[in-house]
Amino acid sequence: MFHPHASHPSPLSRPSRVLTLADYGWDTERERSFSPSREGLVPGRVVRAERGLCDVVAETGPVRAMVLRSSVTGDRPTPCTGDWVAVRPAGPATSATVVEVLERRSAVVRSSSSRTSHAQVLAANIDTVAVAVSLADPLKLGRIERMLALAWESGATPVVVLTKADRSTDPASAASEVAEAAPGVEVLVTSATTGDGLDVLTAVLSGTVVLLGPSGAGKSTLGNRLLGEDLLATGAVRGSDGKGRHTTAWRELVPLPHGGVLLDTPGLRGIGLHDADDGLEHTFAEITELARDCRFADCAHSTEPGCAVLAAVEDGRLTRRRLDSYHRLQRENTYAASRTDARLRAELERPLKQISRQVRALKQSPHFKA
């Protein structure tokens, strides 16, 4: 069962008014799609999921529901925060149960931290991904690009939120630098301390909003300003290395006063890409555009003649850092795909096996000298 921290109670115990499914994003399209599934079931949205239990805001009210084992086997997804689900209400001798996860419109997915081929769904049915970047620390553009690839791949709209602007000597310059690494993405400068930029951010955020970023980026503090009260746990950043503590221990949905819902997440120290081809195309949109003029359709933008991307680096239209970041994330994404695609994995391993055979043959040659 759940063991929430005493200062961080379940969202089901917080509201001062009765919340409806509409407060959490239920709409007529969802209603129509759910109608065939009724037969004693009620719709609901998972506001927190942990250890085989879910806190759900259901049509009949908030419930804590068990997850049926059959719903997490095979190709059926495990319920996560943000999922819309079909719930069987509790009976005289039975607990409420989640029996079905409804189709996801979007999902933020990263590669698992283990070396398996499994992916981890961080949040479902997201409309806006707010990538939080602290201006109190040196900018890491490669990490921002990685987060944006994750965000674009989800199907949601990404926004880069530069936090702690009050601790930056030149926030405008930092915003300009980030904008170059985030084509097509709105970059907003904010400060939870002074309130700067929060009105613009509130106007930009819509629907279900997820805050993504490393520990210490100021996600929970920013979230509390958007919520208008201190509902999300916050903590200090360590002075020794500038890293934040994981003050958010789980993902949960909280209604925003201006409409929509907010999903705060634990700080992400490692974010592996998982099947993020479309996300990378969006994140590196200018490289995708330049590649159309390359001489070869399968140009790798490395040493090929007639490469329009390399030409852009030479004449200063594209930075070498940007291209190196693109190559790095492409290699990672290809490797992640190879873990789930045996044929592709074999193609990647074949050159290494050929080299190993050649080395063995050379050592066995009578002319070989150690």
Residue pairs with C-beta under 8 A, 6 or more apart in sequence:
1 51
1 53
2 10
2 48
2 50
2 51
2 53
2 55
2 64
4 10
5 233
5 249
7 233
8 233
8 249
10 48
10 55
11 47
11 48
11 55
11 252
11 253
11 254
12 47
12 55
12 57
12 62
12 64
14 231
14 254
15 255
18 61
19 57
19 62
19 255
20 26
21 43
21 44
21 45
21 57
21 58
21 59
23 57
23 255
23 261
24 45
24 47
24 57
24 253
24 255
24 261
25 45
25 125
25 207
25 208
25 260
25 261
26 43
26 45
26 84
30 43
30 84
30 102
31 43
33 102
33 103
34 43
34 84
34 86
34 102
37 86
37 100
37 102
40 88
41 86
41 87
41 88
41 99
41 100
42 58
42 59
42 60
42 86
42 87
42 89
43 58
43 59
43 84
43 85
43 86
43 87
43 102
44 56
44 57
44 58
44 59
44 63
44 65
44 84
44 85
44 86
44 87
44 98
45 56
45 57
45 82
45 83
45 84
45 85
45 253
46 54
46 55
46 56
46 79
46 80
46 81
46 82
46 83
46 84
46 85
46 98
46 124
46 253
47 55
47 56
47 57
47 81
47 252
47 253
47 254
48 54
48 55
48 81
48 250
48 251
48 252
48 253
49 55
49 78
49 79
49 80
49 81
49 83
49 251
50 250
52 66
52 67
53 64
53 65
53 66
53 67
54 64
54 65
54 67
54 79
54 85
54 98
55 62
55 63
55 64
55 252
56 62
56 63
56 64
56 65
56 85
56 87
56 96
56 98
58 65
58 87
58 89
58 96
60 89
63 87
63 89
63 90
63 96
64 96
65 85
65 87
65 95
65 96
65 97
65 98
66 95
66 96
66 97
66 98
67 78
67 79
67 97
67 98
68 97
68 98
68 99
70 76
70 99
71 78
71 79
71 98
71 99
71 100
71 101
72 78
72 79
76 100
76 101
77 83
77 101
77 104
77 121
78 101
78 121
79 85
79 98
79 101
80 121
80 122
80 123
80 124
80 251
81 123
81 124
81 250
81 251
81 252
81 253
81 263
82 123
82 124
82 125
82 126
82 208
82 210
82 251
82 253
82 263
83 101
83 102
83 104
83 124
83 125
84 101
84 102
84 125
85 98
85 99
85 100
85 101
85 102
86 98
86 99
86 100
86 102
87 96
87 97
87 98
87 99
88 94
88 96
88 97
88 99
89 96
90 96
104 124
104 125
105 125
105 155
106 124
106 125
106 126
106 127
106 154
106 155
106 156
107 121
107 123
107 124
107 125
107 126
107 154
107 155
108 121
108 122
108 123
108 124
108 126
108 129
108 150
108 151
108 154
108 156
108 210
108 212
109 119
109 120
109 121
109 122
109 150
109 153
109 154
109 274
109 275
110 119
110 120
110 122
110 150
110 268
110 271
110 272
110 273
110 274
111 119
111 120
111 272
111 273
111 274
111 336
112 118
112 119
112 120
112 272
113 120
113 270
113 272
115 339
116 339
117 336
117 339
117 340
119 274
119 275
122 210
122 212
122 251
122 265
123 210
123 251
123 263
123 265
125 208
126 154
126 155
126 156
126 207
126 208
126 209
126 210
126 263
127 156
127 157
127 206
127 207
127 208
127 209
127 260
128 156
128 157
128 158
128 159
128 204
128 205
128 206
128 207
128 208
128 209
128 210
129 150
129 151
129 154
129 156
129 157
129 158
129 159
129 209
129 210
129 212
130 158
130 159
130 160
130 161
130 201
130 205
130 209
130 210
130 211
130 212
131 144
131 147
131 148
131 151
131 158
131 159
131 160
131 161
131 212
131 213
132 161
132 163
132 211
132 212
132 213
132 217
132 218
132 219
132 222
133 139
133 144
133 160
133 161
133 162
133 163
133 178
133 213
133 217
134 162
134 163
134 164
134 213
134 216
134 217
134 218
135 162
135 163
135 164
135 165
135 167
135 168
135 171
135 174
135 189
136 164
136 167
136 168
136 237
136 242
137 216
137 242
139 174
139 177
139 178
141 177
141 178
141 181
141 321
141 325
142 325
142 328
143 214
143 271
144 160
144 178
144 181
144 182
145 181
145 182
145 283
145 284
145 325
145 329
146 271
146 273
146 329
147 212
147 213
147 271
148 158
148 160
148 182
148 185
148 279
148 282
148 283
149 273
149 276
149 279
149 280
149 282
149 283
149 329
150 212
150 271
150 273
150 276
150 279
151 158
151 212
151 279
152 158
152 276
152 278
152 279
152 282
152 283
153 273
153 275
153 276
153 277
153 278
153 279
153 280
154 279
156 210
158 182
158 185
159 185
159 186
159 187
159 188
159 201
159 204
159 205
160 178
160 182
160 185
160 186
160 187
160 188
161 188
161 190
161 201
161 222
162 171
162 174
162 175
162 178
162 187
162 188
162 189
162 190
163 190
163 191
163 192
163 217
163 218
163 219
163 221
163 222
164 191
164 192
164 193
164 218
165 171
165 189
165 190
165 191
165 194
165 196
165 197
166 191
166 193
166 194
166 196
168 174
171 189
172 189
174 189
175 187
175 189
178 187
179 185
179 187
180 319
180 322
181 322
182 283
183 284
183 285
183 286
184 282
184 285
186 204
188 197
188 200
188 201
188 204
189 196
189 197
190 196
190 197
190 198
190 201
190 222
191 197
192 198
192 218
192 221
192 222
192 224
192 225
195 225
198 225
198 226
201 226
202 226
202 258
205 226
205 256
205 260
206 259
206 260
207 260
207 261
208 253
208 260
208 261
208 263
209 256
209 260
209 261
209 262
209 263
210 262
210 263
210 265
211 219
211 220
211 222
211 223
211 262
211 263
211 264
211 265
212 219
212 265
212 268
213 219
213 267
213 268
214 243
214 244
214 267
214 268
214 269
215 243
215 244
215 245
215 246
215 247
215 266
215 267
215 269
216 237
216 238
216 242
216 243
216 244
216 245
216 267
217 244
217 267
219 248
219 264
219 265
219 267
220 232
220 233
220 234
220 247
220 248
220 264
221 232
221 234
223 231
223 232
223 254
223 262
223 264
224 230
224 231
224 232
224 234
226 256
226 262
227 254
227 256
227 257
227 262
228 257
231 254
232 247
232 248
232 254
232 264
233 247
233 248
233 249
234 247
235 244
235 245
235 247
236 245
237 243
237 244
237 245
238 244
238 245
244 267
246 266
246 267
248 264
248 265
248 266
248 267
249 266
250 266
251 263
251 264
251 265
251 266
252 263
252 264
253 261
253 262
253 263
254 261
254 262
254 263
254 264
255 261
255 262
256 262
272 332
272 336
273 279
273 280
273 329
273 332
273 333
273 336
274 336
275 333
275 336
275 337
276 329
276 333
277 333
280 326
280 329
280 330
280 333
281 288
283 329
284 322
284 325
284 326
286 318
287 301
287 309
287 318
287 322
287 323
287 326
290 308
290 309
290 312
290 318
291 299
291 301
291 308
291 309
292 308
293 308
294 301
294 304
294 306
294 307
294 308
294 309
295 304
295 305
295 306
295 307
296 304
296 306
299 306
299 307
299 309
301 307
301 309
301 310
301 323
301 326
301 327
302 310
302 327
304 310
309 318
309 323
310 323
312 318
313 319
313 320
313 323
334 344
334 348
335 348
337 344
338 344
338 345
338 348
339 345
362 368
